[in-house]
Amino acid sequence: MVSSVYLLGLVVVTTIVHEVGHFIAALVMGIPLNEIDIGLYGINPSVTIPERFASSNLSIFYYAGGLTTAGILIIVYLIFWYRKYKREPSLINWLMGLITITIAGFHLAQGYNEGRFHAAYIYYSQTLFNPLTIIICLSVIVFILLHFLICPRSKIQR
């Protein structure tokens, strides 16, 4: 029950942090506050900027959401959940770390997709299964495997 609430809360909070990352990047790039739109693109939250900035280098804007969120989650994982698991290797601490690092892997891949393959990211944003999903799945799997390596289940106190 606690892990389910944590998962749901983390998904909501990281979605907000992701979009705030784009928003702050837009401000840093000099886009006026009143020209930044926050809304939905289909069912996905989005931060959009005026078309006249399309000729600018928008890499910072595209990468900012996912990479910022992933960075924060990796720090939370290493400073909080990893250390907590090392002190008290319980199933709940292990599971909370797993949830945190899995969502970090998702956001890292999401940020990479948004920045590196932006046109494809927009094109496929309304579809569940698309070629960019492969990158997300690989990233999530790597982060899960890292968690199993860093926090072995064999140390969990029963």
Backbone torsions as a table, in degrees:
resi	resn	phi	psi	omega
1	MET	NA	-47.1	-179.6
2	VAL	-63.0	-41.4	-179.0
3	SER	-67.7	-33.6	177.7
4	SER	-66.6	-43.0	177.9
5	VAL	-65.4	-41.2	177.6
6	TYR	-61.3	-45.7	179.0
7	LEU	-59.4	-49.9	-179.7
8	LEU	-61.5	-45.6	178.9
9	GLY	-62.6	-41.4	-179.7
10	LEU	-65.8	-38.3	177.5
11	VAL	-63.1	-44.9	-179.8
12	VAL	-65.5	-48.7	-177.5
13	VAL	-64.3	-42.8	-178.7
14	THR	-69.3	-30.1	175.4
15	THR	-64.4	-42.7	178.3
16	ILE	-65.3	-46.3	179.6
17	VAL	-60.5	-40.7	179.3
18	HIS	-57.6	-49.3	-178.2
19	GLU	-70.6	-34.9	175.8
20	VAL	-63.4	-35.9	175.9
21	GLY	-58.8	-45.0	176.3
22	HIS	-63.3	-42.6	-177.9
23	PHE	-61.5	-48.3	179.9
24	ILE	-64.8	-39.4	177.5
25	ALA	-61.4	-39.4	178.3
26	ALA	-63.4	-42.0	178.1
27	LEU	-64.4	-42.6	179.2
28	VAL	-62.2	-34.2	179.7
29	MET	-75.3	-4.5	176.8
30	GLY	93.0	12.2	178.0
31	ILE	-78.0	127.1	-177.8
32	PRO	-60.3	141.7	-177.7
33	LEU	-53.9	-41.3	-177.1
34	ASN	-73.8	-5.1	179.5
35	GLU	-106.6	3.1	177.5
36	ILE	-95.4	124.0	-179.6
37	ASP	-104.3	132.6	175.8
38	ILE	-113.0	126.7	-178.2
39	GLY	-169.8	-150.0	-179.8
40	LEU	-120.1	141.7	171.5
41	TYR	-114.1	95.5	-168.6
42	GLY	70.9	-120.4	176.0
43	ILE	-101.5	-0.2	-177.4
44	ASN	-92.3	134.0	173.6
45	PRO	-65.8	149.4	-178.3
46	SER	-151.6	154.3	170.8
47	VAL	-118.5	120.1	-178.9
48	THR	-117.6	150.6	180.0
49	ILE	-121.9	160.9	-177.9
50	PRO	-61.2	150.1	-178.9
51	GLU	-60.1	-28.7	-176.7
52	ARG	-64.6	-15.5	177.2
53	PHE	-89.6	0.7	-177.4
54	ALA	-62.5	-27.7	-179.9
55	SER	-79.3	-11.3	178.6
56	SER	-75.8	164.6	172.5
57	ASN	-78.5	106.5	-175.2
58	LEU	-99.5	14.0	-178.0
59	SER	-55.0	-45.5	180.0
60	ILE	-58.9	-44.8	179.8
61	PHE	-61.1	-45.7	-177.1
62	TYR	-68.4	-43.3	-177.4
63	TYR	-76.0	-26.6	-167.5
64	ALA	-56.5	-43.3	-175.0
65	GLY	-62.9	-57.2	-176.0
66	GLY	-69.8	-43.0	-177.4
67	LEU	-69.4	-36.2	176.5
68	THR	-64.0	-47.9	-179.4
69	THR	-63.0	-45.2	178.9
70	ALA	-61.5	-43.1	179.2
71	GLY	-60.2	-45.2	178.6
72	ILE	-62.2	-44.4	-179.1
73	LEU	-66.0	-37.9	177.9
74	ILE	-65.2	-40.2	176.8
75	ILE	-63.7	-45.3	177.9
76	VAL	-60.4	-42.7	179.1
77	TYR	-60.4	-50.9	-175.1
78	LEU	-70.6	-41.6	-175.7
79	ILE	-81.4	-34.6	-175.4
80	PHE	-104.7	-65.5	-171.1
81	TRP	-70.1	-41.0	178.9
82	TYR	-61.4	-47.9	-179.6
83	ARG	-65.5	-38.6	179.1
84	LYS	-65.6	-40.4	178.6
85	TYR	-65.9	-39.3	179.2
86	LYS	-64.2	-38.1	178.2
87	ARG	-73.7	-42.2	-176.9
88	GLU	-137.5	88.1	-176.8
89	PRO	-74.1	75.6	179.0
90	SER	-102.7	162.7	-180.0
91	LEU	-62.3	-40.0	-178.2
92	ILE	-66.3	-41.0	177.4
93	ASN	-65.3	-39.6	178.3
94	TRP	-63.4	-44.2	-178.2
95	LEU	-67.3	-40.8	178.5
96	MET	-64.4	-39.0	175.7
97	GLY	-64.1	-41.3	178.7
98	LEU	-61.4	-44.8	178.8
99	ILE	-61.1	-46.3	-177.8
100	THR	-62.2	-48.1	-176.4
101	ILE	-71.6	-30.8	177.1
102	THR	-65.8	-44.8	178.8
103	ILE	-68.2	-32.8	175.1
104	ALA	-62.3	-44.2	177.7
105	GLY	-61.3	-40.2	177.4
106	PHE	-61.3	-48.2	-177.1
107	HIS	-69.8	-32.7	175.8
108	LEU	-61.6	-46.9	178.4
109	ALA	-66.9	-38.4	178.7
110	GLN	-61.9	-45.2	177.9
111	GLY	-62.6	-41.7	177.8
112	TYR	-62.6	-46.5	179.4
113	ASN	-61.6	-44.3	-179.2
114	GLU	-63.0	-38.2	-177.9
115	GLY	-83.3	-47.9	-174.0
116	ARG	-79.1	-38.2	-175.8
117	PHE	-122.4	49.5	-171.1
118	HIS	-58.0	-45.5	-178.7
119	ALA	-61.0	-44.6	178.4
120	ALA	-66.7	-38.2	178.4
121	TYR	-58.4	-46.8	178.8
122	ILE	-65.8	-44.6	-178.3
123	TYR	-59.1	-43.1	-175.9
124	TYR	-93.8	3.9	-171.9
125	SER	-62.2	-22.2	-179.0
126	GLN	-97.5	6.7	179.4
127	THR	-113.9	145.1	-178.0
128	LEU	-77.5	-47.7	-178.4
129	PHE	-109.7	118.5	-177.9
130	ASN	-149.9	170.3	-177.7
131	PRO	-58.0	-30.4	-179.2
132	LEU	-72.7	-18.3	177.2
133	THR	-62.7	-29.1	178.6
134	ILE	-60.2	-42.9	179.6
135	ILE	-64.3	-42.5	179.1
136	ILE	-63.3	-46.1	-179.7
137	CYS	-61.9	-43.5	178.7
138	LEU	-62.1	-43.9	179.6
139	SER	-62.6	-45.8	-180.0
140	VAL	-62.3	-43.7	179.4
141	ILE	-62.6	-43.5	178.6
142	VAL	-61.4	-43.5	-179.4
143	PHE	-67.5	-37.3	176.1
144	ILE	-64.2	-44.1	178.4
145	LEU	-62.7	-38.8	175.8
146	LEU	-61.2	-40.1	178.4
147	HIS	-63.1	-43.9	177.6
148	PHE	-62.2	-34.1	179.7
149	LEU	-74.0	-44.3	-177.0
150	ILE	-74.6	-39.1	-177.1
151	CYS	-122.9	78.2	-176.6
152	PRO	-63.3	139.3	-179.1
153	ARG	-67.6	-22.1	-178.9
154	SER	-63.7	-20.4	179.8
155	LYS	-87.4	-4.4	-178.8
156	ILE	-65.5	129.6	178.3
157	GLN	-77.1	130.5	-178.6
158	ARG	-99.4	NA	NA
